[in-house]
Amino acid sequence: MVTTNLVQKACGVTLSLAFALTSIVPAWAESVTVKQGTDVKLAFDMSMNSTTAKPGDRVTLHVTDPVIVDGKTVIPEGTIVHGTVKKVEKRKHFGVNANIQLYLNGAKSVTGTIVPLGFKSKSGDLARPTGAAGASVGSAILLGPIGLAAGYFVVGKKVNVKPGDKLTADVDRDVSVDVK
């Protein structure tokens, strides 16, 4: 009986020591640096358009392609990224297109480190390019006041984003990330 209690106590101390050591000794993880400018391909999870969008609106996107550095996945495919509408410019006369500026929150890495996101242009603009503005200016030069009046009736395009529409952001600054 005394021997059994002694063995149980010894096992209990051994198990306690083993658990303590595993919680003290960190898991060895490799660290990689995700460089500023690294592309992060995203897709919208919701609709948005320049007619109804307003500053402060929340936007949800997801990562479409994993971000891989040195053969290690840093940001997995499917990672949710949230954003906020920063500024909305409605379409205008003379062919000036609508514009929506976004601010993106960071994306979580595989180990939970936040990777800051931005845009190469640093504006975060969602706009549809068109030649209408140039045509309006050209017609004003060639046709004088009549061309200018006609250009007034050329209205730019709206921004209309659908779920699945793609957007490429980039990593805003170098960040060190532990990978498994």
C-alpha positions in Angstrom: 0.0 0.0 0.0 2.8 2.4 0.9 4.6 1.4 -2.3 1.6 2.1 -4.4 1.1 5.6 -3.0 4.8 6.3 -3.5 4.6 5.2 -7.1 1.5 7.3 -7.7 3.1 10.4 -6.2 6.2 9.8 -8.3 4.1 9.5 -11.5 2.2 12.6 -10.6 5.4 14.6 -10.0 6.8 13.3 -13.3 3.7 14.3 -15.3 3.6 17.7 -13.6 7.2 18.3 -14.5 6.7 17.1 -18.1 3.7 19.5 -18.5 5.7 22.4 -16.9 8.6 21.9 -19.2 6.5 21.8 -22.4 4.8 25.1 -21.4 8.1 26.8 -20.6 10.1 25.6 -23.6 8.7 27.4 -26.7 7.9 25.5 -29.8 10.7 26.2 -32.3 9.3 28.1 -35.2 11.2 29.5 -38.2 10.9 33.2 -38.9 10.6 34.7 -42.3 10.3 38.3 -43.5 7.4 39.3 -45.7 8.8 42.1 -47.7 7.0 45.4 -48.3 5.3 45.4 -51.7 4.6 41.6 -51.7 1.3 41.1 -53.6 -1.8 39.8 -51.7 -4.6 38.8 -54.0 -8.0 39.4 -52.6 -11.6 38.9 -53.7 -14.7 40.8 -52.5 -17.2 38.8 -50.4 -19.9 41.5 -50.8 -21.4 44.0 -53.2 -20.6 47.7 -53.1 -21.2 50.6 -55.5 -20.3 54.2 -55.7 -24.0 55.3 -55.6 -24.7 53.9 -52.1 -21.2 53.5 -50.5 -20.3 56.0 -47.9 -17.2 56.6 -45.7 -17.1 54.3 -42.7 -18.9 51.4 -44.5 -17.3 48.0 -43.7 -16.0 45.8 -46.5 -15.1 42.1 -46.3 -12.7 40.3 -48.6 -10.7 37.1 -48.6 -7.3 36.0 -49.8 -7.5 34.1 -53.1 -4.0 32.8 -53.4 -1.7 31.9 -50.4 1.2 34.2 -49.7 4.3 32.1 -49.7 7.8 33.3 -48.6 10.8 30.9 -48.8 8.5 28.0 -49.6 6.5 28.6 -46.4 2.8 29.7 -46.4 2.6 33.0 -44.5 -1.0 34.0 -45.3 -3.3 31.1 -46.2 -5.9 31.1 -49.0 -9.3 32.0 -47.6 -8.0 34.4 -44.8 -10.6 37.1 -44.2 -9.5 40.7 -44.6 -11.7 43.6 -43.4 -11.6 47.1 -44.8 -13.3 50.4 -44.4 -14.5 52.8 -47.1 -12.4 55.9 -46.6 -13.7 58.2 -49.3 -16.4 58.1 -52.1 -16.4 60.4 -55.1 -19.5 60.1 -57.3 -19.3 60.1 -61.1 -19.2 63.5 -62.6 -19.8 65.4 -65.9 -17.1 65.5 -68.5 -16.5 61.8 -68.2 -15.0 61.8 -64.7 -15.5 58.3 -63.2 -16.7 57.5 -59.7 -14.0 56.5 -57.2 -14.1 54.6 -53.9 -11.0 54.7 -51.6 -10.5 51.8 -49.2 -8.5 51.3 -46.1 -7.6 47.6 -45.5 -6.9 46.1 -42.0 -4.1 43.7 -41.9 -4.3 40.0 -42.8 -3.6 37.3 -40.1 -0.6 35.1 -40.8 -0.7 31.4 -40.1 0.6 32.1 -36.6 -1.6 35.1 -35.9 0.8 37.9 -36.7 -1.0 40.8 -38.4 0.5 41.6 -41.8 -0.3 45.2 -42.7 -1.9 45.8 -46.1 -2.0 48.7 -48.4 -2.0 49.5 -52.1 0.9 50.1 -54.5 -0.6 53.5 -55.4 -1.2 54.2 -51.7 -4.6 55.6 -52.5 -6.7 52.4 -52.3 -8.8 53.6 -55.2 -11.5 51.5 -56.8 -12.2 53.1 -60.2 -13.1 52.1 -63.7 -10.8 53.7 -66.3 -12.4 55.4 -69.3 -11.4 57.6 -72.2 -14.5 59.8 -71.8 -12.7 62.5 -69.8 -10.0 62.8 -72.5 -12.6 62.8 -75.2 -14.5 65.7 -73.4 -11.3 67.7 -73.1 -10.4 66.9 -76.8 -13.8 68.0 -78.0 -13.6 71.2 -76.0 -10.3 72.0 -77.7 -11.5 71.1 -81.2 -15.0 72.4 -81.1 -14.7 75.3 -78.6 -17.7 76.2 -76.5 -20.0 73.8 -78.4 -17.6 70.9 -77.6 -17.3 72.0 -74.0 -21.1 72.0 -73.7 -21.3 68.6 -75.3 -18.7 67.3 -72.9 -20.8 68.3 -70.0 -23.3 65.6 -71.0 -20.6 62.9 -71.0 -21.0 61.4 -67.5 -18.3 59.1 -66.0 -18.9 55.5 -65.0 -20.1 54.2 -61.6 -18.0 51.8 -59.5 -19.9 48.6 -59.1 -18.2 45.8 -57.2 -19.7 42.3 -57.0 -18.8 39.3 -54.8 -15.8 37.6 -56.4 -14.4 40.7 -58.0 -10.6 40.7 -57.6 -8.3 43.3 -56.0 -4.6 43.2 -55.5 -3.2 44.7 -52.3 0.3 44.6 -51.1 2.2 44.3 -47.8 2.6 47.9 -46.4 5.9 47.3 -44.6 8.4 44.6 -43.9 7.2 42.3 -41.2 8.7 39.2 -39.5 6.4 36.3 -39.3 6.9 33.0 -37.5 5.9 30.0 -39.6 5.3 26.4 -38.7 
